[in-house]
Amino acid sequence: MAATVIDGKEFAARVRGQAAEHVAALKANHGITPGLAVVLVGEDPASQVYVRSKGKMTVEVGMNSVEHKLDVNTSQEDLLAMIDQLNTDPAIHGILVQLPLPGHLNEDLVINSIDPAKDVDGFHISNVGLLGTGQKSMVPCTPLGCLMMLRDHHGSLSGMDAVVIGRSNIVGKPMAQLLLGDSCTVTIAHSRTKDLPDVVRRADIVVAAVGRPEMVLGDWIKPGATVIDVGINRLDAPEKGAGKTRLVGDADYASCAEVAGAITPVPGGVGPMTIACLLANTVTACCRANGLAEPEGLTA
Ligand code: GUN
C-alpha cells in the first residue's frame, strides 16, 4: 500500500495560523506585539532568500520584523554590540543570527552571546543543556517541526523505535532528545555506523538528516514505518533542460514511499515547517518574557 504523504506545506500553514491567533490575542488582551530580529552578515544569496522569506511570514502572522543587514567585513566586536542591543530591547522577543557567518567570525561565540530567552533558533548552549535535561527551553526549529508532524500523525510516540540518521547540533542531536522526551527508544546513526540499512530496518520512525541525496532506500524501511526526510539536496536535472536542477531529500522517495506507512516529501515536507516553527518559537519567547501561559500547540 502506498504511504500516506505528510503534507508539510499544509501543516506549516496551520502552525502559522495558530501563531497568528496567539499574536492577535497578545495584542488584544495585553497590548503586546511579538518582535523578531534577524541579523544577516554578508550577501550569501541563499541566506538572503531565507531572510526575506522569514521577514515576510513574520509580518503575515502580525508580528514585528526587524532586519539588520551587516557588511560582510563586520567585525566580531560590532556584531556582538548589535546583539547586545537586541538583547536589551524590550520590543524584541526573538533574535536569529543567520548562519553560516563569514569565516572571520566565531559562530559559537556569537550564538552564545544571544540572550537564551530570545534564542529562537535554540542554538545557545543553555538551551542545548536545558533540552538535554528535559527542561523548558527554546527548541531548534527543524526538529520541532518534525516532532509536531510525528505527533500529529501518530498521537503518542511512546515506546516507538526511532532512528535518527545524522548527528548535527542543529538537527540530529536535538531531534534525538525530543524523541527521547516523547519516550521513543532512540538510536543516532551517522557516517561511521556499521550496517546502517539493518539499523534503519528496526525503526518505526526514521528521521533522515545526513545531507546525502537519496541515500535511504526503500529496502531499508520497515513496512509501515514513518519516514521524516530533513534533507534538501539540489541535483542537476538535464532532463528538465540545460542547467536545470531538482530538489531531493536524503531518502529515495519513490522506493521508500512503496514501503513506508507515511513519508514527508521533498520539497513540501519538513522544509516549510522550519520557518513556521521559528514564528512559533517567537510567540513562545514573547509569552515567557511577559509571564504568560505557554502558547498551546506551538511548543514541544
Ligand atoms: N541558516 C539556514 N537555516 C538556518 C536556521 O534555521 N537558523 C539560522 N540561524 N541560520 C540558518
Residues whose N, C-alpha, C, O or C-beta is under 5 A from the ligand:
A	BS01	GUN	L96 V97 Q98 L99 P100 D121
